[in-house]
Amino acid sequence: MVDIVVLGATGYTGRLIAQYLALHPQRSSFTFGLAARSQSALEKVFKRLNLSKDDVPAFIMDVTNPSDVGAVVQQARVVINTIGPYWRWGTSVVRACVHHGKHYVDLTGEVHWIKDIIFELDYAAVKSGSIVVPCCGLDSVPSDIIAFVANKTLKSFGGPSTTIDLSTSAWKLGGASISGGTFSTILTALEDVPKHKLLAIRQNFVLSPVKGTHSPRPRMLYTLPYSDQPVYGAWYFMAITNSQVVQRSWGLYELARRLNHHNETAVAPLSYGPNFKYEEFVILPSAIYAMMYSIIFAALAALLVYFPPARMLARRIIPGPGEGPSEKQLRGGSIKITNITTSSPNSQGEKIVVRSIFRGQGDPGYFLSSIMISECALALVLDSATLPQISTRGGILTPMTAFGDVLIERLKTSGHIDIESELLVGAESRKTR
Ligand SMILES: NC(=O)c1ccc[n+]([C@@H]2O[C@H](COP(=O)([O-])OP(=O)(O)OC[C@H]3O[C@@H](n4cnc5c(N)ncnc54)[C@H](OP(=O)(O)O)[C@@H]3O)[C@@H](O)[C@H]2O)c1
């Protein structure tokens, strides 16, 4: 029995996670094992990371064989699942975790799949006490954190009844790259997933248990208010998953607030409020650049969707399974997300505005994702007593509803991620985190 098992440990991201866990400063406080379908490929990972099987147990499992999956899941308290595309391979793993009351985290960004597992397994997960948290990587930890932190800062200045009107995140990605596994997941969505399921995820609140106020529609040009210099940008594809996850966090808090109205102090501080709207965009050098980006992005997406030879060509030039950014790219990348959140007006008609920043050093999609998901799993193993109240009931949750401040502190302690939030308008300005 181990605390954590990493499924897909021979894959590009699985190896990064194994390395991060092996070198973690709290290594003596937890145990972990590695699982893969190929014994020889797993041997290579042990050799490359200089791991011993006495210290790190090895498991062989093929995700297409449910008895393999059940046997491995039973050997761990928390499962980190990196076997994608999740639409194709993820459901049997979540089913096994829920069935055996184990906790689960993954790196999916596939909203159509998360919608299906919520429908099939959320109630069963609550019944078995299994905490299931999809989207524990770049989709959608930073977005979920930044809305959560902005809400806390607003309330710290405006009082507990302050609610959010609009929260806008501007993403600046330095040297972002793509792995073969991620690319295969995108192609699977285009080729295998029924079109009506892909169209459905463009609606607001697809993953939320309750409906709220619709967020602004995607557009060709975005600006960030309250910026010293003009900030322009365009809609980009990660905004779909991130907005749905943030709206699920909103919905889970909102549901908890409605169900716990007799215990307002426990849940109300987390509620974003009935007018909450969220949007995000990627920063580009100018307004013209942003509009050109939108047109080119739409044209490329249409090519990939409607013109199969374009997908064949893309397969030739993009990395294959198990491949991803080089060591230099992993260390050299960066991310900075600037979020401006405005409160709904108070009874005097005054608004409060806060600015929150999420900074990460290292390739955002892989280096930082492997840190984020590892710290999520470690929060389940080492910090179970301090997880948010909403988490302890189990179910299919989001990073912030499951881990809240525990994850924020863990990421900051990692030394690779920094998160801060400050007041801009409405009271005396000072940093809070
Ligand atoms: N959202 C984010 O921020 C984020 C970040 C990183 C990754 N991801 C996602 O994570 C997933 C993995 O990405 P990656 O680049 O690490 O992919 P990868 O390198 O291709 O690794 C996939 C892993 O899955 C294993 N696998 C495939 N089929 C299997 C089966 N039938 N039974 C058992 N294991 C099986 C592979 O084993 P073999 O080695 O034997 O082939 C490999 O270990 C993708 O869906 C990607 O989109 C998301």
PDBQT file of the ligand as one rigid body, heavy atoms in Angstrom, charges set to zero:
ROOT
HETATM    1  N1  LIG A 501      -4.197  20.188 -18.733  1.00  0.00    +0.000 N 
HETATM    2  C1  LIG A 501      -2.900  20.303 -18.561  1.00  0.00    +0.000 C 
HETATM    3  O1  LIG A 501      -2.450  21.292 -18.050  1.00  0.00    +0.000 OA
HETATM    4  C2  LIG A 501      -2.040  19.149 -19.004  1.00  0.00    +0.000 A 
HETATM    5  C3  LIG A 501      -0.650  19.171 -18.831  1.00  0.00    +0.000 A 
HETATM    6  C4  LIG A 501       0.095  18.057 -19.201  1.00  0.00    +0.000 A 
HETATM    7  C5  LIG A 501      -0.546  16.936 -19.744  1.00  0.00    +0.000 A 
HETATM    8  N2  LIG A 501      -1.898  16.950 -19.908  1.00  0.00    +0.000 N 
HETATM    9  C6  LIG A 501      -2.634  15.780 -20.415  1.00  0.00    +0.000 C 
HETATM   10  O2  LIG A 501      -2.099  14.624 -19.807  1.00  0.00    +0.000 OA
HETATM   11  C7  LIG A 501      -2.201  13.519 -20.704  1.00  0.00    +0.000 C 
HETATM   12  C8  LIG A 501      -0.828  12.867 -20.843  1.00  0.00    +0.000 C 
HETATM   13  O3  LIG A 501       0.041  13.732 -21.551  1.00  0.00    +0.000 OA
HETATM   14  P1  LIG A 501       1.538  13.261 -21.859  1.00  0.00    +0.000 P 
HETATM   15  O4  LIG A 501       2.133  14.281 -22.727  1.00  0.00    +0.000 OA
HETATM   16  O5  LIG A 501       2.220  12.872 -20.602  1.00  0.00    +0.000 OA
HETATM   17  O6  LIG A 501       1.213  11.940 -22.743  1.00  0.00    +0.000 OA
HETATM   18  P2  LIG A 501       2.159  10.715 -23.109  1.00  0.00    +0.000 P 
HETATM   19  O7  LIG A 501       3.587  11.098 -22.995  1.00  0.00    +0.000 OA
HETATM   20  O8  LIG A 501       1.683  10.167 -24.409  1.00  0.00    +0.000 OA
HETATM   21  O9  LIG A 501       1.858   9.644 -21.938  1.00  0.00    +0.000 OA
HETATM   22  C9  LIG A 501       0.680   8.911 -21.891  1.00  0.00    +0.000 C 
HETATM   23  C10 LIG A 501       0.848   7.807 -20.874  1.00  0.00    +0.000 C 
HETATM   24  O10 LIG A 501      -0.349   7.011 -20.890  1.00  0.00    +0.000 OA
HETATM   25  C11 LIG A 501       0.041   5.654 -20.987  1.00  0.00    +0.000 C 
HETATM   26  N3  LIG A 501      -0.979   4.838 -21.631  1.00  0.00    +0.000 N 
HETATM   27  C12 LIG A 501      -1.562   5.020 -22.838  1.00  0.00    +0.000 A 
HETATM   28  N4  LIG A 501      -2.445   4.033 -23.059  1.00  0.00    +0.000 NA
HETATM   29  C13 LIG A 501      -2.418   3.220 -21.967  1.00  0.00    +0.000 A 
HETATM   30  C14 LIG A 501      -3.080   2.036 -21.585  1.00  0.00    +0.000 A 
HETATM   31  N5  LIG A 501      -3.961   1.427 -22.414  1.00  0.00    +0.000 N 
HETATM   32  N6  LIG A 501      -2.816   1.481 -20.373  1.00  0.00    +0.000 NA
HETATM   33  C15 LIG A 501      -1.919   2.056 -19.542  1.00  0.00    +0.000 A 
HETATM   34  N7  LIG A 501      -1.232   3.162 -19.850  1.00  0.00    +0.000 NA
HETATM   35  C16 LIG A 501      -1.485   3.743 -21.045  1.00  0.00    +0.000 A 
HETATM   36  C17 LIG A 501       1.301   5.679 -21.837  1.00  0.00    +0.000 C 
HETATM   37  O11 LIG A 501       1.978   4.432 -21.690  1.00  0.00    +0.000 OA
HETATM   38  P3  LIG A 501       3.126   3.964 -22.745  1.00  0.00    +0.000 P 
HETATM   39  O12 LIG A 501       4.369   4.704 -22.314  1.00  0.00    +0.000 OA
HETATM   40  O13 LIG A 501       3.208   2.504 -22.547  1.00  0.00    +0.000 OA
HETATM   41  O14 LIG A 501       2.641   4.360 -24.124  1.00  0.00    +0.000 OA
HETATM   42  C18 LIG A 501       2.000   6.849 -21.181  1.00  0.00    +0.000 C 
HETATM   43  O15 LIG A 501       2.584   6.433 -19.960  1.00  0.00    +0.000 OA
HETATM   44  C19 LIG A 501      -2.766  14.091 -22.010  1.00  0.00    +0.000 C 
HETATM   45  O16 LIG A 501      -4.156  13.855 -22.045  1.00  0.00    +0.000 OA
HETATM   46  C20 LIG A 501      -2.491  15.587 -21.911  1.00  0.00    +0.000 C 
HETATM   47  O17 LIG A 501      -3.414  16.353 -22.628  1.00  0.00    +0.000 OA
HETATM   48  C21 LIG A 501      -2.645  18.038 -19.555  1.00  0.00    +0.000 A 
ENDROOT
TORSDOF 0
